[in-house]
Protein backbone atom coordinates (compact mmCIF):
# COMPACT_ATOMS: atom_id res chain seq x y z
CA UNK A 1 0.00 0.00 0.00
CA UNK A 2 1.59 3.27 -1.16
CA UNK A 3 1.70 6.59 0.64
CA UNK A 4 1.49 10.12 -0.73
CA UNK A 5 3.20 13.20 0.68
CA UNK A 6 0.63 15.85 1.44
CA UNK A 7 0.81 19.49 2.48
CA UNK A 8 4.15 20.28 4.05
CA UNK A 9 6.10 23.27 5.28
CA UNK A 10 9.12 24.06 7.38
CA UNK A 11 10.84 27.06 8.87
CA UNK A 12 12.35 28.71 11.91
CA UNK A 13 10.03 29.27 14.85
CA UNK A 14 10.20 31.87 17.62
CA UNK A 15 13.28 33.85 16.67
CA UNK A 16 13.58 36.25 19.61
CA UNK A 17 15.07 39.62 18.83
CA UNK A 18 15.38 42.96 20.62
CA UNK A 19 16.53 45.98 18.66
CA UNK A 20 17.73 49.24 20.19
CA UNK A 21 17.69 52.39 18.05
CA UNK A 22 20.19 54.81 19.59
CA UNK A 23 19.35 58.40 18.72
CA UNK A 24 21.94 60.08 20.91
CA UNK A 25 21.06 59.57 24.55
CA UNK A 26 17.46 58.65 23.73
CA UNK A 27 16.88 55.04 22.75
CA UNK A 28 13.89 53.23 21.23
CA UNK A 29 13.16 49.56 21.80
CA UNK A 30 11.50 46.81 19.78
CA UNK A 31 10.91 43.34 21.23
CA UNK A 32 9.96 40.86 18.50
CA UNK A 33 9.30 37.14 18.08
CA UNK A 34 9.56 36.09 14.43
CA UNK A 35 8.31 32.85 12.88
CA UNK A 36 9.05 31.83 9.29
CA UNK A 37 7.33 29.07 7.32
CA UNK A 38 8.32 28.08 3.78
CA UNK A 39 6.66 25.75 1.29
CA UNK A 40 7.37 24.82 -2.33
CA UNK A 41 9.30 22.12 -4.20
CA UNK A 42 10.28 20.17 -1.12
CA UNK A 43 9.26 16.63 -2.01
CA UNK A 44 12.84 15.37 -2.38
CA UNK A 45 13.92 16.40 1.10
CA UNK A 46 11.03 14.38 2.56
CA UNK A 47 11.29 11.36 0.29
CA UNK A 48 15.05 10.97 -0.21
CA UNK A 49 16.75 13.43 2.14
CA UNK A 50 18.01 15.51 -0.80
CA UNK A 51 18.54 19.08 0.51
CA UNK A 52 19.10 20.92 -2.76
CA UNK A 53 15.93 22.99 -2.41
CA UNK A 54 16.24 23.68 1.32
CA UNK A 55 16.99 27.10 2.78
CA UNK A 56 18.38 26.07 6.18
CA UNK A 57 16.37 27.24 9.16
CA UNK A 58 19.60 28.59 10.67
CA UNK A 59 19.96 30.81 7.58
CA UNK A 60 16.41 32.01 8.10
CA UNK A 61 17.25 33.00 11.68
CA UNK A 62 20.39 34.83 10.56
CA UNK A 63 18.41 36.69 7.89
CA UNK A 64 16.08 38.09 10.53
CA UNK A 65 19.03 39.57 12.45
CA UNK A 66 20.81 40.82 9.32
CA UNK A 67 17.71 42.50 7.89
CA UNK A 68 17.14 44.28 11.20
CA UNK A 69 20.67 45.66 11.00
CA UNK A 70 20.65 46.60 7.31
CA UNK A 71 17.54 48.79 7.60
CA UNK A 72 15.24 49.89 10.45
CA UNK A 73 12.61 47.30 11.34
CA UNK A 74 9.83 49.89 11.14
CA UNK A 75 6.29 48.59 11.46
CA UNK A 76 6.09 44.84 11.90
CA UNK A 77 3.89 44.46 8.79
CA UNK A 78 6.65 46.04 6.69
CA UNK A 79 9.35 43.86 8.26
CA UNK A 80 7.27 40.71 7.68
CA UNK A 81 6.83 41.66 4.01
CA UNK A 82 10.57 42.31 3.60
CA UNK A 83 11.39 38.88 4.94
CA UNK A 84 8.62 37.12 3.02
CA UNK A 85 9.64 38.68 -0.30
CA UNK A 86 13.25 37.67 0.31
CA UNK A 87 12.51 34.00 0.97
CA UNK A 88 10.02 33.60 -1.86
CA UNK A 89 12.84 34.85 -4.11
CA UNK A 90 14.48 31.43 -3.84
CA UNK A 91 13.29 29.48 -6.89
CA UNK A 92 12.15 26.32 -5.05
CA UNK A 93 10.20 28.34 -2.48
CA UNK A 94 6.69 29.12 -3.71
CA UNK A 95 5.25 30.60 -0.53
CA UNK A 96 6.72 32.32 2.51
CA UNK A 97 4.68 33.03 5.60
CA UNK A 98 6.19 35.35 8.21
CA UNK A 99 4.53 35.93 11.57
CA UNK A 100 5.81 38.60 13.95
CA UNK A 101 4.65 39.31 17.49
CA UNK A 102 5.67 42.55 19.20
CA UNK A 103 5.68 42.93 22.97
CA UNK A 104 4.96 46.37 24.38
CA UNK A 105 7.47 48.35 26.42
CA UNK A 106 7.04 51.89 27.72
CA UNK A 107 9.47 54.36 29.22
CA UNK A 108 9.90 54.58 32.97
CA UNK A 109 9.02 58.00 34.38
CA UNK A 110 11.65 59.62 36.58
CA UNK A 111 10.36 62.72 38.39
CA UNK A 112 7.51 62.81 35.89
CA UNK A 113 9.82 62.68 32.84
CA UNK A 114 10.06 59.61 30.55
CA UNK A 115 13.57 58.17 30.87
CA UNK A 116 15.75 58.06 27.76
CA UNK A 117 16.85 54.44 28.01
CA UNK A 118 14.93 52.68 30.79
CA UNK A 119 11.73 50.77 30.09
CA UNK A 120 9.03 48.74 31.82
CA UNK A 121 7.18 45.91 30.12
CA UNK A 122 3.52 46.69 29.59
CA UNK A 123 0.63 44.31 30.16
CA UNK A 124 0.27 40.93 28.48
CA UNK A 125 -1.17 42.33 25.25
CA UNK A 126 0.84 41.51 22.12
CA UNK A 127 0.60 43.10 18.66
CA UNK A 128 1.04 40.78 15.67
CA UNK A 129 1.42 40.79 11.91
CA UNK A 130 1.48 38.05 9.30
CA UNK A 131 2.69 38.44 5.72
CA UNK A 132 2.08 35.68 3.18
CA UNK A 133 4.15 36.15 0.04
CA UNK A 134 4.03 34.38 -3.31
CA UNK A 135 5.67 35.41 -6.56
CA UNK A 136 2.51 37.07 -7.89
CA UNK A 137 0.50 37.96 -4.80
CA UNK A 138 0.78 39.03 -1.16
CA UNK A 139 -1.57 39.11 1.80
CA UNK A 140 -1.22 40.90 5.15
CA UNK A 141 -2.93 40.20 8.45
CA UNK A 142 -2.61 42.45 11.47
CA UNK A 143 -3.78 41.60 14.94
CA UNK A 144 -3.47 41.48 18.68
CA UNK A 145 -3.78 38.91 21.44
CA UNK A 146 -4.40 38.91 25.19
CA UNK A 147 -6.30 42.19 25.12
CA UNK A 148 -7.99 41.74 28.51
CA UNK A 149 -11.33 43.53 28.84
CA UNK A 150 -14.01 43.67 31.55
CA UNK A 151 -17.29 45.47 32.05
CA UNK A 152 -18.98 45.37 35.43
CA UNK A 153 -22.46 46.12 34.09
CA UNK A 154 -24.36 46.18 30.82
CA UNK A 155 -24.24 42.43 30.26
CA UNK A 156 -26.94 39.77 30.61
CA UNK A 157 -27.45 36.14 29.62
CA UNK A 158 -30.85 34.52 29.50
CA UNK A 159 -33.30 32.71 27.24
CA UNK A 160 -30.91 29.84 26.53
CA UNK A 161 -31.74 26.15 26.12
CA UNK A 162 -32.21 24.25 29.37
CA UNK A 163 -32.29 20.50 30.02
CA UNK A 164 -31.89 18.20 33.05
CA UNK A 165 -28.17 19.01 33.14
CA UNK A 166 -28.58 22.79 33.24
CA UNK A 167 -27.56 24.46 36.49
CA UNK A 168 -26.70 27.92 35.15
CA UNK A 169 -29.22 30.55 36.17
CA UNK A 170 -30.44 33.32 33.91
CA UNK A 171 -29.11 36.75 34.80
CA UNK A 172 -29.92 40.28 33.75
CA UNK A 173 -26.73 41.67 35.26
CA UNK A 174 -23.31 40.07 35.17
CA UNK A 175 -19.64 40.82 34.78
CA UNK A 176 -18.44 40.29 31.22
CA UNK A 177 -14.72 39.69 30.88
CA UNK A 178 -12.59 38.30 28.08
CA UNK A 179 -9.11 38.22 26.57
CA UNK A 180 -9.44 39.15 22.90
CA UNK A 181 -7.41 37.55 20.16
CA UNK A 182 -8.17 39.27 16.86
CA UNK A 183 -6.69 39.06 13.38
CA UNK A 184 -7.79 41.27 10.51
CA UNK A 185 -7.09 40.96 6.81
CA UNK A 186 -6.18 44.01 4.76
CA UNK A 187 -7.58 44.58 1.31
CA UNK A 188 -4.06 45.15 -0.02
CA UNK A 189 -0.47 44.62 1.07
CA UNK A 190 0.44 48.15 -0.01
CA UNK A 191 0.84 50.32 3.11
CA UNK A 192 -0.02 53.54 1.27
CA UNK A 193 -3.45 52.11 0.50
CA UNK A 194 -3.96 50.75 4.01
CA UNK A 195 -4.58 54.02 5.81
CA UNK A 196 -3.49 57.63 5.76
CA UNK A 197 -0.99 56.94 8.52
CA UNK A 198 0.07 53.51 7.30
CA UNK A 199 0.15 50.33 9.35
CA UNK A 200 0.55 52.03 12.73
CA UNK A 201 -2.44 54.34 12.33
CA UNK A 202 -4.56 51.48 11.00
CA UNK A 203 -3.67 49.26 13.96
CA UNK A 204 -4.31 51.92 16.58
CA UNK A 205 -7.63 52.94 15.03
CA UNK A 206 -8.77 49.31 14.78
CA UNK A 207 -7.82 48.61 18.38
CA UNK A 208 -9.67 51.73 19.53
CA UNK A 209 -12.82 50.62 17.71
CA UNK A 210 -12.68 47.20 19.35
CA UNK A 211 -12.45 48.81 22.78
CA UNK A 212 -15.19 51.35 22.13
CA UNK A 213 -17.65 48.80 20.80
CA UNK A 214 -17.00 46.40 23.69
CA UNK A 215 -17.77 49.17 26.15
CA UNK A 216 -20.77 50.63 24.31
CA UNK A 217 -22.62 47.41 23.43
CA UNK A 218 -25.25 46.22 25.87
CA UNK A 219 -24.35 42.56 25.74
CA UNK A 220 -26.96 39.83 25.63
CA UNK A 221 -24.26 37.30 24.78
CA UNK A 222 -20.54 37.30 24.18
CA UNK A 223 -21.30 36.25 20.59
CA UNK A 224 -23.30 39.43 20.07
CA UNK A 225 -20.47 41.52 21.53
CA UNK A 226 -17.88 39.85 19.30
CA UNK A 227 -19.94 40.51 16.19
CA UNK A 228 -20.56 44.13 17.15
CA UNK A 229 -16.83 44.70 17.66
CA UNK A 230 -15.94 43.17 14.29
CA UNK A 231 -18.76 45.01 12.51
CA UNK A 232 -17.55 48.36 13.87
CA UNK A 233 -14.08 47.81 12.40
CA UNK A 234 -15.35 46.61 9.03
CA UNK A 235 -17.73 49.57 8.81
CA UNK A 236 -15.28 52.28 9.86
CA UNK A 237 -11.98 51.03 8.41
CA UNK A 238 -12.20 50.49 4.63
CA UNK A 239 -8.70 48.98 4.51
CA UNK A 240 -9.89 46.03 6.63
CA UNK A 241 -12.02 43.43 4.82
CA UNK A 242 -12.19 40.51 7.25
CA UNK A 243 -11.99 39.97 11.01
CA UNK A 244 -11.38 36.69 12.81
CA UNK A 245 -11.77 36.78 16.56
CA UNK A 246 -11.47 34.43 19.51
CA UNK A 247 -12.88 35.51 22.88
CA UNK A 248 -12.92 33.31 25.98
CA UNK A 249 -15.54 34.04 28.58
CA UNK A 250 -13.67 34.72 31.82
CA UNK A 251 -16.34 33.60 34.22
CA UNK A 252 -17.16 35.68 37.32
CA UNK A 253 -19.75 34.09 39.62
CA UNK A 254 -21.53 35.91 42.45
CA UNK A 255 -20.41 34.40 45.75
CA UNK A 256 -23.20 33.15 48.04
CA UNK A 257 -22.50 34.93 51.33
CA UNK A 258 -25.87 34.02 52.92
CA UNK A 259 -24.29 31.26 55.08
CA UNK A 260 -22.32 34.03 56.79
CA UNK A 261 -25.33 36.28 57.25
CA UNK A 262 -24.09 38.69 54.60
CA UNK A 263 -25.74 40.15 51.52
CA UNK A 264 -23.98 40.18 48.17
CA UNK A 265 -25.52 42.64 45.74
CA UNK A 266 -23.31 41.78 42.76
CA UNK A 267 -20.22 43.06 44.52
CA UNK A 268 -18.16 39.98 45.45
CA UNK A 269 -17.31 37.49 42.69
CA UNK A 270 -15.53 34.17 42.44
CA UNK A 271 -13.29 34.03 39.37
CA UNK A 272 -12.83 30.70 37.56
CA UNK A 273 -10.12 30.55 34.93
CA UNK A 274 -11.11 27.09 33.65
CA UNK A 275 -13.08 25.57 32.17
CA UNK A 276 -14.30 28.54 30.15
CA UNK A 277 -16.62 29.28 27.27
CA UNK A 278 -14.78 30.07 24.03
CA UNK A 279 -16.49 32.19 21.38
CA UNK A 280 -14.95 32.39 17.88
CA UNK A 281 -16.16 33.79 14.57
CA UNK A 282 -15.10 35.20 11.22
CA UNK A 283 -16.83 38.34 9.92
CA UNK A 284 -16.11 39.75 6.46
CA UNK A 285 -17.18 42.53 4.13
CA UNK A 286 -19.49 41.27 1.40
CA UNK A 287 -17.54 40.99 -1.84
CA UNK A 288 -14.14 41.19 -0.11
CA UNK A 289 -11.09 40.26 -2.21
CA UNK A 290 -10.25 36.53 -2.03
CA UNK A 291 -8.31 35.52 1.06
CA UNK A 292 -6.07 33.13 -0.86
CA UNK A 293 -3.75 31.32 1.59
CA UNK A 294 -3.82 34.13 4.15
CA UNK A 295 -5.67 32.09 6.77
CA UNK A 296 -4.13 28.70 6.06
CA UNK A 297 -3.08 26.94 9.24
CA UNK A 298 0.17 27.78 10.94
CA UNK A 299 1.39 25.39 12.09
CA UNK A 300 -0.33 22.43 10.45
CA UNK A 301 -1.03 20.64 13.72
Beta strands, then each sheet from edge to edge (+ up, - down):
strand 1: 15-23
strand 2: 26-40
strand 3: 93-110
strand 4: 113-133
strand 5: 138-151
strand 6: 176-186
strand 7: 240-254
strand 8: 269-284
sheet 1: 1+ 2- 3+ 4- 5+ 6- 7+ 8-
end
